[in-house]
Amino acid sequence: MYKILVNYMFQLFIQNGWNFHNEQRIGMTLALSIRNKGRIVSIPRNTLNTHPYLASFLAGVLLKENSGEKMEEISSLLETSLAAQGDDLYWRLLRPAALLISMGFVLFGQPLIGMLVFFLGFNAFAQGERLVGFKRGLEKGKEALVPLLTSLSKIKKIVLIVAGVILGFLVSLMLFILNNEHFLFARVEWFIFLPLFAVSLFFSILKIPFILGLFFNLAAVIVVGFMI
């Protein structure tokens, strides 16, 4: 486990060696060489580029299949699929969801806690997945790809539902604050959040686009507001 942690530390610098000529090849070569007691591991490709947080899984697989032809075949096979899955999970879902949670703390007058929640929450998952991914790749090689993609797909569904609920909550909270300060309509009490949570969860589970879910959330708040 100690050796895995040491190699993990060097994988944090994979992206630092990025350049337009060979992209992540220099950083990946360094990470692989550390595991091999300083002996240079030659990657038989001029370029190598994948998602930075899932590059650790690729590094583990390459160390498991440490031969020239296999490394070239595996890197060309995995880097594109890992890049697509990583972009979808981290940039499209996880980072915006962490930002939404931190915005909730900001609206409640706790900006410092909001910043810490965003930074620690996002990085705890990202670095944990980086360490676990490297360990999986090192132990099982390319056979671990399907279980990894399956687990990432499940995580994306969970994050999507959570983000939908949080987004609906923040919209209703902002309306609540604006209404009680400027009286857009009749004063709205806190219990109006209950149907909003239900609507947000319903639309998130059905995978209906956020904009449509927000429209119904907004309509629900306004209708109930006029009824009070």
Backbone hydrogen bonds, N-H to C=O, Kabsch-Sander energy under -0.5 kcal/mol:
donor,donor_aa,acceptor,acceptor_aa,energy
5,L,1,M,-2.2
6,V,2,Y,-2.2
7,N,3,K,-2.4
8,Y,4,I,-2.4
9,M,5,L,-1.9
10,F,6,V,-1.4
11,Q,7,N,-1.5
12,L,8,Y,-0.7
12,L,9,M,-0.8
13,F,10,F,-1.5
14,I,11,Q,-1.5
17,G,13,F,-0.8
17,G,14,I,-0.7
18,W,15,Q,-1.7
19,N,23,E,-0.6
23,E,19,N,-2.0
24,Q,48,L,-2.7
25,R,22,N,-2.0
28,M,24,Q,-2.5
29,T,25,R,-2.3
30,L,26,I,-2.1
31,A,27,G,-2.1
32,L,28,M,-2.4
33,S,29,T,-2.2
34,I,30,L,-1.9
35,R,31,A,-1.0
36,N,32,L,-1.0
37,K,34,I,-1.2
38,G,33,S,-2.0
39,R,36,N,-1.8
42,S,40,I,-0.7
43,I,41,V,-0.5
45,R,43,I,-2.2
48,L,22,N,-1.1
54,L,51,H,-0.8
55,A,51,H,-0.8
58,L,54,L,-1.4
59,A,55,A,-2.4
60,G,56,S,-2.3
61,V,57,F,-2.2
62,L,58,L,-2.5
63,L,59,A,-2.0
64,K,60,G,-1.7
65,E,61,V,-2.4
66,N,63,L,-0.6
66,N,64,K,-0.8
67,S,65,E,-2.2
71,M,67,S,-2.8
72,E,68,G,-2.0
73,E,69,E,-2.3
74,I,70,K,-3.0
75,S,71,M,-2.5
76,S,72,E,-1.9
77,L,73,E,-1.6
78,L,74,I,-2.9
79,E,75,S,-2.0
81,S,77,L,-0.6
82,L,78,L,-2.8
83,A,79,E,-1.8
84,A,80,T,-2.3
85,Q,81,S,-2.4
86,G,82,L,-2.6
87,D,83,A,-2.4
88,D,84,A,-2.0
89,L,85,Q,-2.4
90,Y,86,G,-2.7
91,W,86,G,-0.7
91,W,87,D,-0.7
92,R,87,D,-1.7
93,L,88,D,-0.5
93,L,89,L,-0.6
94,L,89,L,-3.5
95,R,90,Y,-2.6
97,A,93,L,-2.3
98,A,94,L,-2.5
99,L,95,R,-2.1
100,L,96,P,-2.3
101,I,97,A,-2.1
102,S,98,A,-2.1
103,M,99,L,-2.1
104,G,100,L,-1.5
105,F,101,I,-1.2
106,V,102,S,-1.8
107,L,103,M,-2.5
108,F,104,G,-1.1
109,G,106,V,-1.8
110,Q,105,F,-2.9
114,G,110,Q,-2.1
115,M,111,P,-2.3
116,L,112,L,-2.2
117,V,113,I,-2.7
118,F,114,G,-2.2
119,F,115,M,-2.6
120,L,116,L,-2.9
121,G,117,V,-2.1
122,F,118,F,-2.0
123,N,119,F,-1.9
124,A,120,L,-2.2
125,F,121,G,-1.5
126,A,122,F,-2.5
127,Q,123,N,-2.8
128,G,124,A,-1.6
129,E,125,F,-2.7
130,R,126,A,-1.8
131,L,127,Q,-2.2
132,V,128,G,-2.6
133,G,129,E,-2.7
134,F,130,R,-1.9
135,K,131,L,-2.0
136,R,132,V,-2.5
137,G,133,G,-2.5
138,L,134,F,-2.4
139,E,135,K,-1.8
140,K,136,R,-2.8
141,G,137,G,-1.6
143,E,140,K,-1.2
144,A,141,G,-1.8
145,L,142,K,-1.7
148,L,144,A,-1.9
149,L,145,L,-2.8
150,T,146,V,-2.4
151,S,147,P,-2.4
152,L,148,L,-2.4
153,S,149,L,-2.0
154,K,150,T,-1.9
155,I,151,S,-2.3
156,K,152,L,-2.2
157,K,153,S,-1.6
158,I,154,K,-2.0
159,V,155,I,-2.7
160,L,156,K,-2.3
161,I,157,K,-1.9
162,V,158,I,-2.5
163,A,159,V,-2.9
164,G,160,L,-1.9
165,V,161,I,-2.1
166,I,162,V,-2.5
167,L,163,A,-2.6
168,G,164,G,-2.1
169,F,165,V,-2.2
170,L,166,I,-2.6
171,V,167,L,-2.1
172,S,168,G,-2.2
173,L,169,F,-2.5
174,M,170,L,-2.5
175,L,171,V,-2.1
176,F,172,S,-2.5
177,I,173,L,-2.4
178,L,174,M,-2.7
179,N,175,L,-2.9
180,N,176,F,-2.1
181,E,177,I,-1.1
182,H,178,L,-3.0
183,F,179,N,-2.8
192,I,189,E,-1.5
193,F,190,W,-2.1
194,L,191,F,-1.3
196,L,192,I,-1.0
197,F,193,F,-2.5
198,A,194,L,-1.8
199,V,195,P,-2.5
200,S,196,L,-2.7
201,L,197,F,-2.6
202,F,198,A,-2.4
203,F,199,V,-2.4
204,S,200,S,-2.0
205,I,201,L,-2.5
206,L,202,F,-1.8
207,K,204,S,-1.2
208,I,203,F,-2.1
212,L,209,P,-0.7
213,G,209,P,-1.9
214,L,210,F,-3.1
215,F,211,I,-1.6
216,F,212,L,-1.9
217,N,213,G,-2.3
218,L,214,L,-2.9
219,A,215,F,-2.3
220,A,216,F,-2.5
221,V,217,N,-2.2
222,I,218,L,-2.3
223,V,219,A,-2.6
224,V,220,A,-2.3
225,G,221,V,-2.2
226,F,222,I,-2.1
227,M,223,V,-1.3
228,I,224,V,-1.1
